[in-house]
Amino acid sequence: MKSFSSYDEVPYPSYTFPQTSPDRLATMAVLNGIRAAPPDRCRVLELGCGDGANLLSFAYALPESEFLGVDLSSVHISDATAAVVELELRNARFLQMDLADLDVEEFGQFDYVIAHGLYSWVPPAIRERILDIYSQILNPEGVGYISYNAFPGCHFRKMISELMCFHTADERDPYKKIEAGHEILEFLARSMPNDGLYKEIIADERARLLEKSPENVLHDDLSEFNQPFYLHEFIHSLVPYRLQYVSDANPICLGDGPVSREASAVLDAISGDDHIRREQYLDFLELARFRSSIVCRQELKVDRSAGLSAIRTLRIASQIRPVSAIPSTNTNAAESFIGHKAGRFELNHPLTKTALVILRKEWPHSIAFTDLIDGCREVLGEGAFDDNGIMRTRGFIFELFKAGFIKLHVHENTFTRSVGDFPEASRFARWQIERGCGSISSLAGVNISPEFDAVRALILLLDGTRDRSMLAKDMIKTVTAPFSEREDFEKKLPEMIDANLTKMAEWGLLLR
């Protein structure tokens, strides 16, 4: 395996990835007919775990599960091990090692194995080793996650990456290398004719890189290895290791996205019953550039038709809200709904409209499907719907899930929607702020980026020992404001604290 000394010199930024959580992987497994281990009682291994932030977020939320992270960087593992002590976790450990040296027999088998941001960025021999580890270390019903850069979208990205690597090949200082990479793209963007397609591609890729941290650019786009794959190529590589593709971890990849009905019908005709072939055509249509593939052992039966039926066994959560202040849920009148990020849609099915209104009131908590239907009965009355109506609601929920409007869960972490007298925020979120992380993780499986320093300061004070008046006094001591604004700041502080505590409860940051 090549030396990743650059990760010791320039550590990779600290991130958490909800799509790799045991809950997400278990949910996607259930939707494909696999009975995976319960997230709150499982063993999880992460290969290339970085500074451990991702595994630590799961270990904090799932104290009865066991987590192991391995990484080649001694700096990353030192940081992760220190964090275990700071967070007082008893269910997580981290080891510095080369994947070539990982002893499968020593560690036993795992219910979930994660390799995020690793597979495309290592040499071929280590990619083979990753698959070999999965083939041996996954439990019989275990589920693995492997992300990688994808073609066809990454043809553009790879072209820009190769240009930057060529231009910076002789530069040894990592930050000067990053600066030189940006400079060559700026030169190209400035020097090309204004009406050329190539100029548009350069501009788009340059804008993407400018949004990333320098460390991300160094390790992702200036890496010695950065190999994208077509979906069918990745799936073919699994065969020698007796592994099979299950689905993508991103629910949106289960559906057709923005593809028209006419195009969907053509895809059906040219793909037949070959689900993988259909997904590959969709990648061509949508210019896919990243994949988060879920895999399992070849002998495990995968049933991709299980999704609709599986909804009955899952928990549902959604931030969808009706446009109307008083939506008509008990009639067939069309109502407009707005998703948090996914856009807008109309619906006229009374039972499903009622379900969405209930889910919004309960957010960020999830509700078991059977409990959701019982809640609808209380609103609409017993005679308002039948088994056919319930089946239609399952169908709508599944389609909204695939469109990104709804979240499905096997498990729900412990947090509260109400703000108590002595509010306490997740210790993990406070730890992230202490470390200067731009994004923090909630117990509802949502990443949040607080915009203001005052909000970050408030979260740090939420250790369960302060009531609102004490929080206000300590905020005055903690937050710096210009002298001319100080009086106004202190006057508005109680209102600001109340408003932000309400938001934090809605984010799933507060403990019971």
N, C-alpha and C positions, 0 to 999 in steps of 0.2 A: 504493500500500500504506500502511496506517495506520502512524503512528509507534509503534514499540515501545520508546520511551525508557524505559518502566517496567522493561524487561529490563536496561538499563544501571544504573538506580537500585536495582532489586531483582533481581539475577541469578537465573535458574532453578536449582534444585538440580542437583547433578551425579549423573547416573545412567548405567548401562549397560543395554542391552535385548537379552538373548540372542536373542529372537525376531526381531530384525532382522539377525542375523549372516549373512554369506555362506553359512555352512554350513547354517543353518536354511532360508534362502531356496532354496538349491540342492536341499536334501532335499525340500522341498515341491514344487519344480519337477519333480524326478524322479518323485515319486509321482503327478504329473499329466501324465506323458509328455513333459516338456520337458527337453532336454539343456542345462542351464545351464552357465556357465563354472565351472571348478574353483575352489573358494574360495581355494586357496593361490596362484592365478595369475589374478587378476581386477582389474577397476577398479570402485571403489565411490564413489558420490556420496551425500552426505546433505544434504538441504535442511532448514534450521532446525536446525543441528547443536548449538546451545547452546554449552556450554563445551568441546565436542569429546570428552567422556569416552567416549561410545559408540563413535565411530570410532577413538579412540586404543586402546581395548581390542582392536579387531580388527587395527589396524595393528601393535600389539606382537606379537600371536599369529601374524600372517600377513605376515612380512617381505618376501615376494616379490610381494605384491599392492600396489595403489596406491589411496590413499584421499584424497578431497577433501571438505571440509565448508564450507558457506556459511551465514552467519547475519547478520541485520541488526544485532545488538547488537555494538558495538565492544568492550565489556567481555568478552563471551563469546569473541570471536575473539582478543582479546589473551591471555586465559587459555589458550585452546587452543594458540596459537602458542608461548607460553612452555612449555607441557607437551611439545610436540614436541622442544624443545631439552633439557628435563630428562630425557626418556626416551630421548634420542639416536636418534630415529626418522628414517629417511631416506625413508619411503614415505607420509608424511601431510603435508598442508598445509591451511590454513584461510584463507578469504577473507571479509571483511566486505562484504556487498552486499545490495541489495534484489533479490528474485527477479525483479522486473520488468526489471532490468538484466542479468540473467544471459545471457551470449552463448554459445549452444549450440555454434556453430562454433568458438569459441575453445577450449572444453574437450574437444571430441570426444565420442565415445560411451562409455557405461558398461555393464558387465555387470549391476550391481545399483544401484538408486536407492532411497533411503530417505527417507520423510517421516513421522516419528513425532511425534505430539502437535502437529501443525501444521494439518492440513486443516480441522478443525472450528473453529479459533481464528483464522482470518483472514477478511477480507471476501470476498464472492463473486468479485470480479475476480481476487484472488490465488489462490483455489481453481482458477479456470479456467487461470490461468498455470501452476500446479503440473502440471495434466494436460497442458498444452501442452508443458512441458519434458519430461515423461515420454515423450510421443509422438515427440519429436525426438531425445532423448538416449539412449534405451535401444538397445542393440545388437539386431540382428534376433532373437536368442534371449535377450535380456536380461529380467530379472525386476525388477519394482518392488514396493515395500512402501508402503502408505498406511494409517495408522491414523486413526480418527475415533470420536467419540462416536456411539452408536447408539440409535435407537428400536427397540422401545417402552420399554426400561428407562430411558432418559434423559428421559422425560416428567417423572418425579419429580425428577430432578436438575435439569432445566431450570427447573422451577417454583421450586425452592429458589434456584437461581442468579438468576433474575429478581427474586425477592423481595429477596435480598441486594443486588443491583445497584441496585434502586429505593431501598432504605433508605440506601445509602452513596453515592448519586450525587454529593452535594455535598462529600464528604470527599476531600481531595487527598493527605493523608499516607498512603502505602500501608499502613503497619502499623496506623495508627488505623482505616483502612478495613477491614482484616481483622478487627480487634477488634470493630468495630461490626457486621460481618456475623455473627460468632459471637453477639453480644449479642441481635440480633433473633431468631435461631433459639432461643436460650435463653428469651427472653420468650414466644415462641409455645408452646414445649414446656411451659412452666410454666403458661400461661394457658388451655390447651384442656381440655375435659372428658376425663376419664381413659379413657372407653370408646369414643373416636372413632377411626376408621380414619385420619383426617388426622393425628391426634396420633402414631400409629405411624409414619407416613411421615416426619413431621418428626423424630421420635426417631432413626429409621434413618439419615436423611441427615445429621443433626447428628453422630451417632457416626462416620460415614464422614469427615466434615470434620475432626473432632477428631483423627483418626489421621494426617492429612496435615500437612506442614510449612506454616508461614505463607506461604512463597513459592509452594507448590503451590496453596494456596487463592486467592491473589491472581491468579495467571496462568491457572488453570483455571476457577475458579468465579466469580471477580469480573471476568473478562475482558469487554471490550466485545463481543467476538464469541465465541460458544460455540454452534455449530449442529450438533446431531446429525442423523443421516440413517438412514432405513431402508435395509437392504441393497439392495433393488431400486432405490431412488432413486440410491444411489451407482453401481450398475452401469449404470444408464441414463445417468448423467453421463459415462461413459467413451466412449460410442458416437461422439460428434462428433470425438473425438481418436484414433479408430481404435485404441482400447485395449480389452482384455477382462479380465474377472474370471477368476482361476484358482482360488483357494481362500483360506481364512483361514490366517494364519501359525500360528495356535494349533491343534495337532493335534486337540484335543478337539472343535473345530467340524466335524471330518470325520465324527464319529459322531452318534448320537442322544442321547448323554448319559444322563440319568436317565429319559428317556421310555420308557413301558411298551411291550411288544410290541404290545398292542392299538392304542395311539396311533400307533406306528410304521406299522402296517398301514393305518390311516386316512390317514396322511400320504402313503403310497405311492399310495393310491387317488385322493386329491385333487390330487396333484402330477404323477402320471404319470411321464413321462421328463424332466420339467423340474427339473433339479438345483437351479437357483437358486430356483425357487418353493418347493421343499422346505426349503431353508435358511432362507428368509424365514418360513415357518410355524414352524420350530424357534425362530427368534428370538422370535416371539410367545409360544410355549409357555414358553420359558426366560427371558423378560423381558431379552433381551440389552441391554447398555448400552455396550458397546465392541466395536469391530471392528478387526482387523488384516488388511486385505485385500492379497492378492498379485495383481498385474496384469501383463500382457504385451501385446505388439503383437497387433492383431486378426487378422493373417494367420498367426500362429503356431498350430499345431494343439495343442489341449489335449485330453488323453485321461484323463478322470477314472476310467476303469476300469483304469488302469495300475498302481495302487498295490500290489495283491497280488503281481503279477509283479515289480515293482521291488524288493521286499524282498530278493531274491537278490543285488542289486548294492550294497546299503547296509551300513553298519556299525550295530551294535546295542549299546546300553548300558542297564543297569537296576540300580536299588537294591532291587528286589523281593527279599524274603527269605522263605524258608519258615517257617511257624510251628513246625514240628517241628524238634528239634535234629538228628535224623537222618531226613530226609524219604525216603519210599519213592518213588524215581523210576523204578524198573524194573518197576512193576506198574501196574494200572489203578485202584489205590486213590486216592481223592480226597485231595488235599493242599491245605491252606490256605496262601495267600501274602499277605503284607502289603506294600503299596507305601509309599514314603517319605511321600507326602501324599495319594495317590489312594484309599486305603482298603484293602479286603480282598476276596479272591475265592478260589474253589476250582477246582482243575483236576485231571483224572485221566488226561491224555494223557502217557504215559511220556517220549516224546521232548521235548515242550515243557517238562515239569517238569525234566528234566535240563538243558535249555538255560537255564532260569531260574536254576538253582543255579550253573551255570558263569558266567553273566553277573554274578551277585552277587559271586562270588569275584574277578572281574576289575574291578569298579567302582572308579574312575570311567572306566577305559579301555573303549572300545568294541571290538567284535569283528566282523569281516566275517562275513556270514551263512554263507558256505561254510566258514570256519574254525570257526564255532560248531557246525555240523553235524559236522565232522570230530572236534571235541572230544567231542560226544555219542557218536560211534561208539566212541571209546576207552573210554567209560564203559559203554555198553550192549552193545557188540559189533556186528559187521557185520550179523548176521541179525536184529537187534532191530527194524528198521524198514525201510520201503521208500519208493518215490517218493510214494505216497499219504500216508504218515506225514509226510514232509518238507513236502508241500503243506499238510497240516493245521497243522503248526507255523508255516509262513509265515502262515497265516490267523490263528492265535492271536496271533502277534506283531503283526500289523497291527491287530487289534482291541484289544490291550493298549496299543498306541501311541495309538490314537484315544481310549482311556479315560484316558490320562495316566500309565500304569504304566511305559512303555518309551520310551526316546529313540532316534531314528534319525538317522544322520549320513552325510554324504558324505565328510567329512574329520575327522581327529582331530588336535588340536594336540599339541605335544610337552610331556609332563610325566611324572613318575614316581610310581609307587605305593609305592616303597621310600624309606626315610629314610637318606641317606648319613651319613658321618662329619662332613661339613661342609655341612649342609643349606642350600639356597638357595631362597627363595620368589620367585615371579614379581615382577619389578621393577615391573610395572604395579600389582599389588596393594599393594606397599609404597608406591608413589606415592599411591595412593588413601588409604591410612591417613595418610600425611603431610599430605594435604589435609583430613583430618577427615571423610572420607566414611563414612556409616553402614554402607554395604554395599560389599563388595569383590568383584571378579570373578575367578573361577578360570579356568585354562586348559581346564577341562572344560566351560566354558560354563554355570557355575552361579554365582549370586549368593549370597554368604554374609554374614551380619551377626554378626561376633564380639561376644559379649555382654560380655566383660570387658576392662578396660583392659590387664590383664596379657597377655592373648592378643594384643592389638594391638601391645603393646610387643615381644613375642616375634617376631611377623612382621617388624617393622621391623629386628630384629637378624639376620634370616636372609638375609645377603648373600653366603653361601658362604665366609666367612673365619673362621667360628667353629665349633669343635666343641662338644659338650654342656657340658663344664666351663667353657669360655669364655662360652657362652650364660648359664649359671647365674650366673657372676660379674657379667656385664653386666646381667642382670635384677635382681640385688640392688641395683646402682647406679641402675637406671632406675625400678623400680617402688616407689612409696611405700606403706608399710603402717603401721598404728598400732603404736606401740612395743610394746604388750602382745601383738601378734600377730606381731611381726617374727621371733621365734625359730622359731615354728611354720611361718611362710611359707618361711623359708630351708631348713628341714628337709624340707618337702614339694616344694620347687622342682624337684629333678631328676625326680621322678615326674610333676609337672605338665608339664614340658617334654617328656618322652617321650610322654605321652598326647596332648598337643596336636600334636606333630609327626606322630604317627600319623593324627590327624584331618585335618591339612593335606594329607597324602598322599592321603587318601580324598576330599578336596575337589578335588584336582587343582591344588593351589597350588604344589607343589614342582617345581623343574627337575631334569632329569637331570644 
